[in-house]
Amino acid sequence: MIPGSASLCPARLGPIFSARPWGARTLAPLFPEKSNLAEPLGEAWMTGVECRFASGPFAGQKLGDVWNSLPSAWTGTKISAADGPFPLLIKFIFAEEKLSVQVHPDDEYAARHEQAAGGRGKTEMWYAIHARPGAEVLAGLKPSVTPELFKRAIADGSAEDCLQHVPVRAGEAIFVPAGTAHTIGAGLVLCEIQEYSDLTYRVFDYNRRDAQGRTRELHIEKALQVIRFGEQCGGKIVPARIVRGDANETFFVACRFFAAEKWEFAERAALATCPEHFELLIILEGRGSIQWGGESVEYAPAQTWLLPAALGEYQLTPRESTSALRAYVPVPFDGFARKLAAGGVSEPELSRLVYP
């Protein structure tokens, strides 16, 4: 049973952790309880369909089960649970070693070839929470790389040499559209905002083997079908920043699948949801309270909150300086640029941030 509109409130989701050969043996300070681990953990899924609500009217239930029954007061007037599974996947990624060289398909390819895996492609964005000195990602092929050259590089183990190196510092963000060959380097903790899909085509995994001597599966033929050769798009984002009273707002990127922004504040910040779409609030650092309609809940680092579309005005009142990401599906997308322009984002900045 789904409670009525009187029960609208921020609802926190609990994480699910996944082991990865390139992961870390401590996830502190985001998850201090995950230290001195017996095996490396690489990902914390914050909005997986198996994630359970930790607060609110759905406490104890799985997101995937709840989503199918949510009314528009929660999903938004332009987003319907009948249109498919939950649309956004939020992850924390802990890369102690390099990830595989890989690529994700777009929606069209996934719909034709990957229905068993959900039929949805994967465009994503990474926000760097922590970066060791010299950390980098590799995103996009160099201009001279052809399919034939890349195939030879995969065979001789030099696929990484075909990719563009992008140095990364904490606070920076990278946009990775579907079809972009990429890998994440060592020494990075990232928040990943993406289409809800787990489709990954690996082309090179640095010859890693598990305890039984097995290598992970590669998907070279599929990868070559979906990789973007020639002119690349995406890469490091040059964001737009706006000061709103005591809060700093940073716009990172908007595409048809998601929009992402960051808020930083040491005093109370007044915000509001949009009736057309739900939003996700991802706390990166700081503690305080979320207040709405005379009620409040406490927030803390490494928490992800689902805010119903019809929640309306709410406030974030920090006890410590706070930074948080907001992610949402920008619908209707045709009017999104106008909304940003009305908020003070200039035309040149819009051309960098909005991907039609």
C-alpha positions in Angstrom: 0.0 0.0 0.0 1.3 3.5 -1.0 0.6 6.2 1.5 -1.2 9.3 0.3 0.1 12.8 -0.3 0.0 13.5 3.4 3.0 11.2 3.8 5.2 13.0 1.4 8.7 13.3 2.9 12.3 12.8 2.1 13.1 9.0 2.2 16.6 7.7 2.7 17.9 4.6 0.8 20.4 2.2 2.3 23.4 1.1 0.2 24.4 -2.2 -1.3 28.1 -3.0 -1.5 29.8 -4.9 -4.3 33.2 -6.6 -4.4 35.4 -5.7 -7.3 39.0 -6.8 -8.0 40.1 -3.2 -8.4 38.3 -2.0 -5.2 39.5 -0.8 -1.8 39.8 -2.5 1.5 38.6 0.5 3.4 35.7 2.8 2.4 36.4 5.4 5.1 35.6 8.2 5.6 32.3 7.8 3.6 31.6 4.4 5.2 33.9 4.1 8.3 32.3 0.8 9.3 33.7 -0.7 6.1 37.4 -0.8 7.1 40.0 -3.6 7.2 38.0 -5.6 4.7 38.8 -9.2 3.8 38.1 -8.5 0.1 38.2 -5.3 -1.8 34.9 -3.5 -2.3 34.6 -1.3 -5.4 31.0 0.0 -5.5 28.3 1.2 -3.2 25.0 1.2 -5.0 22.8 3.9 -3.5 19.7 3.6 -5.6 19.8 0.0 -6.8 16.4 -1.7 -7.2 17.5 -4.0 -4.4 18.3 -1.1 -2.0 15.9 -0.9 0.9 14.5 2.3 2.3 16.0 3.2 5.6 13.4 5.8 6.6 10.1 7.2 5.6 6.8 5.5 4.7 8.5 2.7 2.8 11.1 1.7 5.4 12.3 -1.8 4.9 10.9 -2.1 1.4 13.0 -2.4 -1.8 13.2 0.5 -4.2 12.3 -1.7 -7.1 9.2 -3.0 -5.4 8.0 0.5 -4.3 8.7 2.3 -7.6 6.2 0.2 -9.5 3.3 1.6 -7.4 4.3 5.2 -6.7 1.9 7.9 -7.6 2.8 11.1 -9.5 3.1 13.0 -6.3 6.3 10.9 -5.7 7.6 10.3 -9.3 6.5 13.6 -10.9 3.9 14.5 -13.4 6.3 13.9 -16.3 7.7 10.6 -15.0 5.7 7.5 -14.7 6.6 4.2 -13.0 4.7 2.6 -15.9 7.4 3.8 -18.3 9.9 1.4 -16.9 12.3 0.7 -14.0 13.7 3.4 -11.7 15.6 5.7 -14.2 18.7 6.8 -12.2 21.5 4.8 -10.6 23.7 6.5 -8.0 26.9 4.8 -7.0 30.0 5.5 -5.0 33.1 4.0 -6.7 36.3 3.2 -4.8 39.1 2.6 -7.3 42.3 1.4 -5.7 43.4 0.0 -9.0 42.5 0.8 -12.6 39.2 -0.4 -13.9 39.0 -2.3 -17.2 39.1 -0.5 -20.5 35.4 -0.5 -21.4 32.4 1.1 -23.1 28.7 1.2 -22.6 26.1 1.0 -25.3 23.4 3.6 -26.0 19.7 3.1 -25.6 19.1 2.2 -29.3 21.7 -0.6 -29.3 20.6 -1.9 -25.9 17.0 -2.0 -26.9 17.9 -4.1 -30.0 20.5 -6.4 -28.5 20.2 -6.4 -24.7 16.6 -6.9 -23.7 17.5 -9.7 -21.3 19.7 -7.2 -19.5 17.1 -4.5 -19.3 17.4 -3.0 -22.8 18.7 0.4 -21.5 22.0 2.0 -22.4 24.3 3.8 -20.1 25.4 7.5 -20.1 27.1 8.5 -16.9 28.9 11.3 -15.0 31.6 11.0 -12.4 32.1 13.5 -9.6 35.5 13.2 -7.8 35.1 13.1 -4.1 38.8 12.2 -3.5 41.7 12.0 -5.8 45.3 11.1 -5.0 48.0 13.3 -6.5 48.4 12.3 -10.2 45.0 10.6 -10.4 43.4 10.5 -13.8 40.6 8.9 -15.9 40.9 7.9 -19.5 37.9 9.0 -21.5 37.4 9.1 -25.2 39.7 7.9 -28.0 42.5 10.0 -29.5 41.5 11.6 -32.8 43.8 9.3 -34.9 42.4 6.0 -33.5 40.5 3.9 -36.1 38.5 0.7 -35.4 41.4 -1.3 -37.0 44.0 0.4 -34.9 42.0 -0.1 -31.7 41.4 -3.7 -32.4 45.2 -4.3 -32.9 45.8 -2.4 -29.6 43.4 -4.6 -27.8 45.2 -7.7 -29.1 48.7 -6.5 -28.1 47.6 -5.1 -24.7 48.1 -1.4 -25.5 44.4 -0.3 -25.7 45.0 2.2 -22.9 47.4 4.1 -25.2 44.5 4.9 -27.6 42.6 6.8 -24.9 42.8 10.4 -23.9 44.3 11.0 -20.4 42.3 13.4 -18.2 43.9 14.5 -14.9 41.3 14.7 -12.1 41.2 16.5 -8.8 38.6 16.4 -6.0 35.6 18.5 -6.9 35.9 18.0 -10.7 33.4 16.1 -12.9 33.6 14.1 -16.1 30.8 13.4 -18.5 30.9 10.0 -20.3 28.2 9.6 -22.9 27.3 6.1 -24.1 29.8 4.9 -26.8 32.8 6.6 -25.1 35.7 4.2 -24.5 37.1 4.8 -21.0 38.6 3.6 -17.7 38.9 5.0 -14.2 42.4 5.2 -12.9 43.7 4.3 -9.4 43.4 6.5 -6.4 39.9 7.9 -7.0 36.7 7.9 -5.0 33.8 9.0 -7.3 30.1 9.6 -7.1 28.7 8.2 -10.4 25.3 9.4 -11.7 24.0 7.4 -14.6 21.1 5.9 -16.5 19.9 2.8 -14.6 21.9 0.2 -16.5 24.7 -2.2 -15.7 25.7 -3.0 -19.3 29.4 -2.9 -19.7 31.5 -4.2 -22.6 35.1 -4.8 -21.4 37.9 -4.8 -24.0 41.0 -5.1 -21.7 41.3 -6.0 -18.1 45.1 -5.8 -17.5 45.2 -9.6 -17.5 43.9 -9.8 -14.0 43.0 -13.2 -12.6 40.9 -14.2 -9.6 41.9 -16.6 -6.8 41.0 -19.5 -9.1 43.1 -18.1 -11.9 40.1 -17.1 -14.0 40.0 -13.9 -16.1 36.9 -11.7 -16.4 34.9 -12.0 -19.6 35.7 -9.6 -22.4 33.1 -8.3 -25.0 35.3 -7.1 -27.8 33.0 -7.6 -30.8 30.1 -5.8 -29.1 32.4 -3.0 -27.9 33.6 -2.4 -31.4 30.0 -2.0 -32.6 29.2 0.7 -30.1 32.4 2.7 -29.5 32.4 6.2 -30.9 35.3 6.7 -33.3 36.3 10.1 -34.7 35.0 13.2 -33.0 34.5 12.7 -29.2 32.0 14.4 -26.9 32.0 14.5 -23.1 35.1 14.7 -21.0 36.0 17.0 -18.2 33.1 19.4 -17.4 33.7 23.1 -17.1 30.8 23.9 -14.7 28.7 27.0 -14.2 28.7 28.5 -10.7 26.1 30.7 -9.2 26.0 32.3 -5.7 22.5 32.2 -4.1 22.7 34.1 -0.8 24.9 32.0 1.5 24.9 29.0 -0.8 27.1 28.2 -3.9 25.3 26.3 -6.7 27.3 24.5 -9.3 25.7 23.2 -12.5 27.6 20.2 -14.0 25.7 18.7 -16.9 22.3 18.0 -18.3 21.3 15.4 -20.8 18.0 13.7 -21.6 18.8 11.0 -18.9 19.9 13.1 -16.0 21.0 16.5 -14.7 23.5 17.0 -11.9 24.3 20.0 -9.7 26.1 20.6 -6.4 25.2 22.8 -3.5 27.6 24.0 -0.9 26.5 25.9 2.2 27.3 26.7 5.8 24.0 28.4 6.6 20.4 27.4 5.9 19.7 26.8 2.2 16.2 27.0 0.9 15.3 24.7 -2.0 12.2 23.3 -3.7 11.3 20.2 -5.7 9.8 20.4 -9.1 6.3 18.8 -9.6 7.4 17.3 -12.9 10.2 15.0 -11.5 11.5 13.5 -8.2 15.0 14.4 -7.2 17.9 12.6 -5.4 19.9 14.4 -2.8 23.4 12.9 -2.2 25.2 14.1 0.9 29.0 14.3 0.3 30.1 16.0 3.5 28.5 17.7 6.5 25.7 17.0 8.9 22.4 18.8 9.6 18.7 18.5 9.0 16.3 18.5 6.1 13.2 20.5 7.1 9.8 20.6 5.4 6.2 21.4 6.4 7.1 21.6 10.1 8.9 18.3 10.1 12.6 17.4 9.9 15.1 14.5 9.6 18.8 14.4 10.1 21.3 14.0 7.3 24.9 12.8 7.3 27.7 12.0 4.8 27.3 9.2 2.2 23.5 9.3 2.4 21.1 9.4 -0.6 17.6 10.7 -0.2 14.7 10.4 -2.5 12.7 13.6 -2.5 9.1 13.3 -3.9 8.2 15.6 -6.7 5.3 17.2 -4.8 7.3 17.8 -1.6 7.7 21.5 -2.6 9.8 23.9 -0.5 12.3 22.4 1.9 15.4 23.7 3.8 18.8 22.2 4.5 20.0 23.4 7.9 23.7 22.5 8.5 25.4 21.9 11.8 28.6 21.5 9.7 29.5 23.0 6.4 27.8 20.8 3.8 28.1 19.8 0.2 25.5 17.8 -1.6 24.8 16.7 -5.1 21.3 16.9 -6.6 20.4 14.6 -9.5 17.1 14.4 -11.4 15.6 13.6 -14.8 15.2 17.0 -16.5 11.7 16.8 -18.0 10.5 18.3 -20.2 14.1 18.6 -21.6 13.2 21.1 -24.3 12.6 23.8 -21.6 15.6 22.9 -19.4 18.0 25.3 -20.9 15.5 28.1 -20.5 15.3 27.2 -16.8 19.0 27.4 -16.4 19.2 30.7 -18.3 16.5 32.1 -16.0 18.6 31.1 -13.0 21.6 33.1 -14.3 23.6 30.6 -16.4 25.0 32.4 -19.5 24.6 31.2 -23.1 28.2 30.2 -23.5 28.0 28.1 -20.3 24.7 26.5 -21.5 26.4 25.3 -24.7 29.0 23.4 -22.5 26.6 22.0 -20.0 23.5 20.9 -22.0 23.7 17.8 -24.2 20.6 17.5 -26.4 
